[in-house]
Amino acid sequence: MMSSGTRSRKNQQALSLQGVDPETCMIVFKTHWAQVVKILEKHDPLKNTQAKYGAIPPDEASTVQNYVEHMLFLLIEEQGKDASMGPILEFVVTENIMEKLFLWSLRREFTDETKIEQLKMYEMLVTQSHQPLLHHKPILKPLMMLLSSCSGTATPDVEVELVVLLNQLCSIIAKDPSILELFFHTSEDQGAANFLIFSLLIPFIHREGTVGQQARDALLFIMALSAENNVVANHIVENTYFCPVLATGLSGLYSSLPTKLEEKGEEWHCLLEDDWLLSPALVQFMNSLEFCNAVIQVAHPLIRNQLVNYIYNGFLVPVMAPALHKVTVEEVMTTTAYLDLFLRSVSEPALLKIFLHFILLHQHENIHILDTLTSRINTPFRLCVVSLALFRTLIGLHCEDVMLQLVLRYLIPCNHMMLSQRWAVRERDCYSVSAAKLLALTPVCCSTGITLTLENQAKDYILWTKATHSAGSCTSPSESTCIVEYGRAVDISYLQYLWEAQATILQCMKDCRVWSAPYDGEAPDPDTFIQTLAEENTKNLEQPMFRLQQRSSSNCSSSQMTPMGEKMQLELEWDDSYDTGISPGSNVSSPQAYDDLGSGEAQPPAEPPKHIQEMKKNAVMLIKGSYVEESDFQDDVMIYRLCAQKDAQDNDSSKEETLNTTRESNKTVQSLPSDNGPLTKPQSDGDLEEHNKKNSSLTHDVTKEKPNQETAEVHPRPNLELKLSSQEVDHNSDIRLLSPDSEDFIIQYDKIIKELNSNTTGLEEEQKLVSFEPLSPAEEEEDFENFSADTPSAESIPSPFGAKEDASSKHYSRSQNVPFTGPFISVVLSKLENMLENSLHVNLLLIGIITQLASYPQPLLRSFLLNTNMVFQPSVRSLYQVLASVKNKIERFASSERDFPGLLMQAQQYLLFRVDMSDMAVESLTKGNIQHNSGMGKGRNLSEASQAVFQPFLGHKAKKATALPGIPMHVRNAILAAALFPEFLKELAALAQEHSILCYKILGEFEDC
Amino acid sequence: MNPFWSMSTSSARKRPEADEKTLTGELRTSPPRTSTKKQLPSIPKNTVPVTKPASPAPSSQSTNGTHASYGPFYLEYSLLAELKNYLICSTLVVKQKLPGVYVQPSYRSALMWFGVIFIRHGLYQDGVFKFTVYIPDNYPDGDCPRLVFDLPVFHPLVDPLSGELDVKRAFAKWRRNHNHIWQVLMYARRVFYKIDTTSPLNPEAAVLYEKDIQLFKSKVVDSVKLCSSHLFDQPKIEDPYAIIFSPWNPAIHDEAREKMLTQKKKSEDQHCKSMHVSGLSWVKPGSVQPFSKEEKMMPT
């Protein structure tokens, strides 16, 4: 009835009452009302004893309806004069018309239809009226009665109207906060101090579709209002369930998310918008999360804090934490992808903070979430890729807390470098020495093949000119000649890298201005770091130091209880990094240390937590084939095998690697002696397959002696170690003598570089002196003494943090003497070392993560990653060493692969194709101004591919092409890695160069970013 | 706030310093540039000129890639670092070691820097001397840079014909890591305040300084006047980034000056604003513990 009336009214409105005498309107209104009153009174039980409930003839009802419609129309159209009410409104208020009408509708059957009518009527009144109506209690009161009658048992139809009306009311309140008071007071009349319109909205918070959206919008109006109104904020926090409903609703919605994601193809590594829009459950969750974000953005701090607490304790801890530790790899992977998506979606610092707090500090079953996530990077499954993507997100936040926990805390004590090197932390590389060294790692075999610049670049040249000044003639303008041979092309794509490096570093510097410390080797102070940490430790329970304590103690106990061989044999090598914590012996990523340790190496990793064991079991089953393998996992299994084998060979090959490098160098330099004495036991050639063969045969031999063949095959390493250990002792002694050869190595490299680039980059003697001088032999020896004294007896050293009676500062410093750059760095570097076995997208992610890390301006991080002159402790594996090792692998691979140049060409073409594909998608969005304006800058390069392809929301575009069809998996991976590697080096070199000129803070420096 | 920035990068012509009273003209850079950024000219955009090759380059497609030499990049960045060093020295960061000295690399080559030096007191007071710094190709492993004044200033250490300053006496051997171009600039400034007459390039000046200081002074005054009278001359070396002076033109310069004076405040405002926008940290200063700031916010 009413709805039809509404429609007809709209037509009438078109007619408009303009020009009609207000007096006339008033008279019409009064007559209508008189007619209505007549009918109302006839049925009023108080006035007419014969009136019966519900027995209202339809014609009378519709008569009333018609009159009311006309009256409302007149009321809406009435223009108030100045601040005073118009006569009609005044009449409505004095006669209490609205309440009478509401009672009338109650007297009739109060059906859903009636409710909808009334709701619509009010909606129309409040939205269309020319005068403010809600200030008048006789109008507000029946409205509140109507609203409260709608709470609870409403049907969907009523809900739709109810939410529309509430939304309108909230927007009116937002515009005119004075009304808010009235709403509160009116609510009190109802007997409860509740903020009715707010409470009515709460049940719709998580609703899907328009209703939910309108309700959330309405709530946001109130939230924004609360920011300036303590009463409202207090009320919401103390008297409503807003925050708990919101937070626990997330948990509810999360539980209905799919636990497995449908297969997305090879490249899939994170949830993009395209992905999650397809899943209604996820859309609903994301809507609610977005709403939380919005609330936190606008609401009063009280509400914000309460909500954040509820989300932490009601969603993250009870729901996300267990979900991240589910039994199957699939489920865990899905959860990780969700977590990554959430992190990328949340923008409010306060909300982000609890997510990060959860990841960094929360312990699930005594293990920090962060550790668990880190350990998963080394898994053979898709989980690795998803975890890497999560870390990329984390590092990209430029958040001090994240970087502190992930990397910096391990670098602050500065014991990853030689004591004498500390001064160099803040040193700038004025002459691009590090960049030169990095670029010199480009394998010779990779310089063939197509250019990695696109065609349009080929036309641009850079001419370096020099100024000559003919002495004596000050007046003659200097001539310009080329330093570079005239017209010779310089790698223009490198300019692009420089340009990008500058942009990323500047952005990062800008973001890091809010950080609490410069992390430059002085602040925080390396010497008091441990004490500071310990002091803070006592204050706070959720302390990372606890983690260390736990870890190291568990290390010790397990090593004491379990003979190493047996234990390891039963378990797959699951994770290199998991326990690399404090225990030096388990630091797999630093093979030198490993070798040096001798008996120390017998120390097994700590007992992994249950969930990891579970996953291990899965992995074992997968490898053994007793698991129903999903076809996609096949690849992973392959990789896994390679990893396992590689691990085994790492032990003997890592030494050789250094030597191999030396040999390579020898070849190049042709002047150094090629005889390296007893240590030169290099594999006849660096062939990878050869390597593997040899390796597996070794494994085979060993396994014959061992009962448990199957596992041994999967993880040959411990056996190998057992067998080789006696041999190794010999080696070790030699190695130790040679171990400072990291310097020999560097010196040789310097020489090579000098000879290759003698004109511009040669290192002056002096420079060498500067870098090596500080390593006085005495100090060196001391370092080694410490090292060897500490490590073999690692088991017997009481856990430095566990034993209170020993908690002297001496112990602290001692424990910190064990150089360790943190689990994250070591796992990432060890993964990088396997570059040739990694799939393309793993490598792209790794490269992305490392370049992100290298963009940080903090001297500690910069010097660790990019300063190639730095002398680190022998047990610390630096990025440069890892890259050198990759270079050797590539060269070995190149020499073994007959058609290497052809394959490389194909790989490069494929990578360029990927760039093109992503370019098409990105072009309009991200590129443009910078590059197209800069004249030369149209070049695309490969690493841009990584960035472009990883741009959220664009991931699908590039996956249409299959990578190098018809080439066996392992060759494909290796060749793609070989094609990527030189570009990666350029990216790092560019970062190193840009750091050298950007590291000063000059006022106004950041203005244009 | 270093005036060098504004000077070198703004298309508008500006006075380098508001208090440079002796100066009726002011510095400007010749080509108006679109960039209004206050920033070191960035490598790809400005310092490295991009030109089409005059002759077709030999098989560009294949000579590219890793065969390409990166040497020029290293040199370029080393010089940029030097420039940065100079900027550090000339700003308040280190108590302005180089007041009144301004340099800017040429457009054509990073190995040639144009400069101007303002002498504010002493014998050479009111002197405005333009100069050019020539950096050897094999920098930083070569000889020390040369500094040549556009006009031969009357000074014991300045060659009366070529205008070259005797830099070598201060940097007998140029040592990388130890010697920097800003030191040359500092030296160039100092010679005008602390006059050294041993083994002079201009014996006349040296002798006069020792024997007849009055005559020396008057010769210096003449020299200073001569330099000032040639201030508005076209630059000796044609280069888009050459330093050019022009008479004060209110239409152009008033606005630019106003901008310079207000810029500082504005940038401070921006600074404050952007602090809230980006960057995340909940670490209490002095702490090494994540989320140590704002305890009341801690969810537990």
Interface residues (C-beta under 8 A of the other chain):
Chain A: N305 V308 N309 Y312 N313 P349 A350 L352 K353 I354 L356 H357 L360 L361 L397 H398 C399 E400 D401 V402 L404 Q405 R409 I412 R428 C430 Y431 S432 A435 A436 L439 T442 C446 S447 G449 I450 T451 L452 T453 A458 K459 D460 Y461 I462 L463 W464 T465 K466 A467 T468 H469 A471 G472 S473 C474 T475 P477 S478 S480 I483 V484 Y486 G487 R488 A489 V490 D491 I492 S493 Y494 L495 Q496 L498 W499 Q502 K510 D511 C512 R513 V514 W515 S516 A517 P524 F529 T532 L533 E536 N540 L541 E542 Q543 P544 N757 N759 T760 T761 G762 E764 E766 Q767 V770 S934 G935 M936 G937 P982 A989 Q993 S996 I997 Y1000 I1002 L1003 G1004 E1005 F1006 E1007 D1008
Chain B: M1 N2 W5 K37 K38 Q39 L40 S42 I43 P44 K45 V48 P49 V50 T51 K52 P53 A54 S55 P56 A57 P58 S60 Q61 S62 T63 N64 G65 T66 H67 A68 S69 Y70 G71 P72 F73 Y74 L75 E76 Y77 S78 L80 A81 E82 K84 L87 I88 T91 V93 S106 R108 S109 L111 M112 T132 Y134 I135 D137 N138 P140 D141 R146 V148 F149 D150 P152 L161 S162 G163 E164 R175 R176 N177 K236 I237 E238 Q263 S267 Q270 S274 M275 S278 G279 L280 S281 W282 V283 K284 P285 G286 S287 V288 Q289 P290 F291 S292 K293 K296 M297 M298 P299 T300
